[in-house]
């Protein structure tokens, strides 16, 4: 990429494209709509948020930390290609052509290439600003663990399957008496051949879970209908019983029990350290940005987007 002098027509075009790009991103992220679908008030709000974002990015790119930071040409090209492919993979009823998408949002590939390079550079400078800052130690993580043990408590879980015969007085085969009789036959088969539960579920269950052999997966108290929930958490592992609910009659099987427990420190330490470092890094990043913006009180000097060309290698 080459330099673009401030105040030129090309610099103005880049500034307009950058604003359009941010408005597009904010419209989708905050309102779930494209810019054209926003109300007048929403358009104003999106524009103000976009201008603020650009101002922050410019401050980052003018910072001391930005010195010597570069983005590889191939990384920008790969990002643009990925964006193009994602747009092309949308179903016809949801998407438009890549060219139309750019045109509708006052963009073109050349501008988008520059914007992506700029975005990647901002991200890289932000990471550089907090690199090596983390002071989180294993002792910090251990103290957090013992002071917040409730965060690491896991409720009892049970792995369950069921077979459902619905009750519906409008259908002869599903009246209450007939449904109960059908479930009784299934129960009798399972007493003789318990290993055939999945097969019986596939053949007779009127629940979508029948396609997975009646599999309900691991459930916690409160996940199922009250009647199923009540009995499941009283059963022994490997047992089953008939249960009636508002849906009809079930054969409920408790396959396995995972008792309530608190995760061990050695099991959570790696993830806990990672989370604490990320949290600390985010706090430092916010503090760095706040100080950066305070130093740049003359916002007019940051109102123009930097030409990213001198930051791109390759």
C-alpha positions in Angstrom: 0.0 0.0 0.0 1.1 3.5 -0.7 0.8 6.7 1.4 -2.3 8.9 0.9 -1.8 12.6 1.7 -4.4 14.1 4.1 -6.9 16.5 2.5 -6.8 14.8 -0.9 -9.8 13.3 -2.6 -8.5 9.8 -2.0 -8.0 10.5 1.7 -11.6 11.8 1.9 -12.8 8.7 0.1 -11.0 6.4 2.6 -12.5 8.4 5.5 -16.0 8.0 4.1 -15.5 4.3 3.5 -14.1 3.8 7.0 -17.2 5.5 8.5 -19.5 3.4 6.3 -17.7 0.2 7.4 -18.1 1.0 11.1 -21.8 2.0 10.7 -22.4 -1.3 8.9 -20.7 -3.3 11.7 -22.5 -1.4 14.5 -25.9 -1.7 12.7 -25.6 -5.4 12.7 -24.1 -5.8 16.1 -26.4 -3.5 18.0 -29.6 -3.5 16.0 -29.5 -6.7 14.0 -30.2 -4.8 10.8 -28.3 -3.4 7.9 -27.8 0.4 7.8 -30.7 0.8 5.3 -33.1 -0.8 7.8 -32.3 1.6 10.7 -34.7 4.3 11.8 -33.5 7.9 11.7 -32.7 7.8 15.4 -30.8 4.5 15.1 -28.8 5.8 12.1 -27.7 8.9 14.1 -26.8 6.6 17.1 -24.8 4.2 14.8 -23.0 7.1 13.2 -22.0 8.7 16.6 -20.8 5.3 17.8 -18.8 4.8 14.6 -17.2 8.2 14.9 -16.2 7.5 18.4 -14.7 4.1 17.4 -12.7 5.8 14.6 -11.4 8.4 17.1 -10.2 5.7 19.4 -8.6 3.7 16.6 -6.7 6.8 15.4 -5.5 7.4 19.0 -4.2 3.9 19.0 -2.5 4.3 15.7 -0.8 7.5 16.8 0.5 6.0 20.0 4.1 5.2 20.8 3.2 1.6 20.9 2.3 1.7 17.2 5.9 2.4 16.2 7.4 -0.4 14.3 4.2 -2.5 14.2 3.5 -4.1 10.9 0.8 -6.3 9.3 1.8 -8.9 6.7 0.3 -8.4 3.3 -0.8 -12.1 3.1 -2.8 -11.7 6.4 -4.8 -8.9 4.9 -5.5 -10.8 1.7 -6.5 -13.8 3.7 -9.0 -11.8 5.8 -10.5 -10.2 2.7 -10.9 -13.6 1.1 -12.5 -15.1 4.2 -15.0 -12.2 4.3 -15.8 -12.7 0.6 -16.3 -16.5 1.2 -18.6 -15.9 4.2 -20.8 -13.5 2.2 -20.9 -16.0 -0.7 -22.0 -18.9 1.7 -25.2 -17.1 2.8 -28.4 -18.8 1.6 -29.9 -17.0 -1.4 -32.9 -15.8 0.6 -30.6 -14.2 3.2 -27.8 -12.8 1.2 -26.9 -10.7 -1.8 -24.0 -10.7 -4.2 -20.6 -9.6 -2.8 -20.5 -6.7 -5.3 -24.0 -5.6 -4.3 -23.2 -5.9 -0.6 -20.2 -3.5 -1.1 -22.1 -1.1 -3.3 -25.1 -0.9 -0.9 -22.7 0.2 1.9 -20.5 2.6 -0.1 -17.5 0.3 -0.1 -15.3 -1.4 -2.7 -12.6 -4.1 -2.4 -9.7 -1.6 -2.5 -11.2 0.4 0.4 -12.1 -2.7 2.3 -8.5 -4.0 1.9 -7.2 -0.8 3.5 -9.8 -1.0 6.3 -9.0 -4.6 7.2 -5.3 -3.7 7.3 -6.1 -0.8 9.6 -8.3 -3.0 11.9 -5.7 -5.7 12.1 -3.0 -3.1 12.9 -5.2 -1.6 15.7 -5.7 -5.1 17.2 -1.9 -5.7 17.1 -1.0 -2.4 18.7 -3.6 -3.1 21.5 -2.0 -6.5 22.2 1.4 -4.9 22.2 0.2 -2.3 24.7 -0.6 -5.0 27.3 2.0 -7.6 26.3 4.0 -8.7 29.4 1.8 -6.7 31.7 0.1 -9.6 33.4 1.1 -10.1 37.1 -1.2 -13.0 37.8 0.5 -15.8 39.7 -0.6 -19.3 40.7 -0.9 -18.0 44.2 -3.4 -15.3 43.0 -5.4 -18.1 41.2 -5.3 -20.3 44.3 -6.6 -17.5 46.5 -9.4 -16.7 44.0 -10.3 -20.4 44.0 -10.7 -20.6 47.8 -12.5 -17.3 48.1 -15.0 -18.2 45.3 -15.5 -21.9 45.8 -19.2 -21.6 44.9 -18.0 -20.7 41.4 -16.6 -24.2 41.0 -19.5 -26.1 42.5 -21.3 -28.4 40.1 -24.8 -29.7 40.7 -25.6 -33.4 40.6 -26.3 -34.5 37.0 -27.9 -37.7 35.7 -27.7 -39.2 32.2 -31.2 -40.3 31.2 -33.2 -41.9 28.4 -37.0 -42.2 28.0 -39.7 -43.7 25.9 -42.9 -41.6 25.5 -46.4 -42.8 24.6 -48.5 -39.7 24.4 -52.0 -39.4 25.8 -54.7 -37.9 23.6 -58.4 -38.7 24.0 -59.0 -37.6 20.3 -57.1 -40.7 19.1 -58.3 -44.2 20.0 -54.8 -45.6 20.2 -53.7 -42.8 22.6 -56.5 -42.7 25.1 -55.3 -42.8 28.6 -56.1 -46.5 29.1 -54.6 -47.5 25.7 -51.4 -45.4 26.2 -50.9 -46.9 29.7 -51.4 -50.4 28.3 -48.9 -49.7 25.5 -46.3 -48.5 28.0 -46.9 -51.5 30.2 -46.0 -53.8 27.2 -42.8 -51.9 26.6 -41.9 -52.1 30.3 -42.4 -55.9 30.2 -40.1 -56.3 27.2 -37.4 -54.2 28.9 -37.6 -56.4 32.1 -36.7 -59.4 29.9 -34.3 -57.5 27.6 -33.0 -54.3 29.2 -30.3 -54.0 26.6 -33.0 -53.3 24.0 -34.0 -49.9 25.4 -32.7 -47.9 22.5 -34.3 -50.2 20.0 -37.7 -49.9 21.8 -37.3 -46.1 21.9 -36.7 -46.0 18.2 -39.7 -48.2 17.4 -42.3 -46.9 19.8 -41.4 -43.6 21.4 -43.4 -40.6 20.2 -40.7 -38.1 21.2 -38.1 -36.7 18.8 -35.4 -38.2 21.0 -36.5 -41.6 19.7 -34.1 -41.1 16.8 -31.2 -41.1 19.4 -32.6 -44.1 21.2 -34.5 -42.0 23.7 -31.3 -40.1 24.7 -32.0 -37.1 26.9 -28.3 -36.5 27.7 -26.9 -35.2 31.0 -29.6 -33.3 32.9 -29.7 -31.2 36.1 -32.6 -30.7 38.5 -35.1 -28.5 36.7 -34.2 -29.4 33.2 -37.1 -31.8 32.6 -40.9 -31.8 33.2 -41.6 -31.7 36.9 -42.8 -35.3 37.1 -39.8 -36.7 35.2 -37.5 -34.4 37.2 -39.0 -35.6 40.5 -38.5 -39.3 39.9 -35.2 -39.2 38.0 -33.4 -37.7 40.9 -34.7 -40.4 43.3 -33.7 -43.3 41.1 -30.6 -45.5 41.3 -28.2 -45.7 38.4 -29.3 -48.4 35.9 -32.9 -48.4 37.0 -36.0 -47.4 35.1 -39.7 -46.8 36.0 -43.0 -45.8 34.5 -43.8 -42.0 35.0 -46.9 -40.1 33.9 -46.6 -36.5 32.9 -48.7 -33.9 31.1 -47.4 -35.4 27.8 -48.4 -39.0 28.5 -46.6 -42.1 29.8 -42.9 -42.5 29.9 -40.4 -45.3 30.6 -37.7 -43.3 32.3 -34.2 -44.8 32.6 -31.5 -43.4 34.8 -28.3 -44.5 33.1 -25.6 -42.9 35.2 -25.2 -40.5 38.1 -22.6 -37.8 38.5 -22.8 -36.6 42.1 -22.6 -33.0 43.1 -19.0 -31.9 43.5 -16.6 -29.0 43.6 -14.0 -29.0 40.9 -10.5 -29.7 42.1 -8.0 -26.8 42.1 -5.5 -28.7 39.9 -8.2 -29.3 37.3 -9.3 -25.7 37.1 -5.9 -24.0 37.5 -4.9 -23.7 33.8 -8.2 -22.3 32.7 -8.5 -20.1 35.8 -5.0 -18.6 35.2 -6.0 -17.9 31.6 -9.2 -16.2 32.5 -7.6 -14.1 35.2 -4.9 -13.0 32.8 -7.4 -12.1 30.2 -9.5 -10.2 32.7 -6.4 -8.3 34.0 -5.3 -7.6 30.4 -8.7 -6.2 29.5 -8.6 -3.9 32.5 -5.1 -2.7 31.6 -6.2 -2.2 28.0 -9.1 0.0 29.1 -6.9 2.0 31.4 -4.3 2.5 28.6 -7.0 3.7 26.2 -8.4 6.0 28.8 -5.0 7.6 29.3 -4.3 7.7 25.6 -7.6 9.6 24.9 -6.9 12.0 27.7 -3.5 12.9 26.2 -5.1 13.5 22.9 -7.4 16.3 23.8 -7.1 17.9 20.4 -9.5 15.6 18.7 -9.2 17.4 15.4 -5.7 16.1 15.0 -7.1 12.5 15.2 -10.1 13.0 13.0 -8.5 11.6 9.9 -7.8 7.9 9.5 -4.1 7.1 9.1 -2.9 5.7 5.8 -2.1 2.0 6.7 0.3 1.6 3.8 3.5 2.1 5.8 2.4 -0.6 8.2 1.9 -3.4 5.7 4.7 -5.7 4.6 4.8 -7.8 1.5 
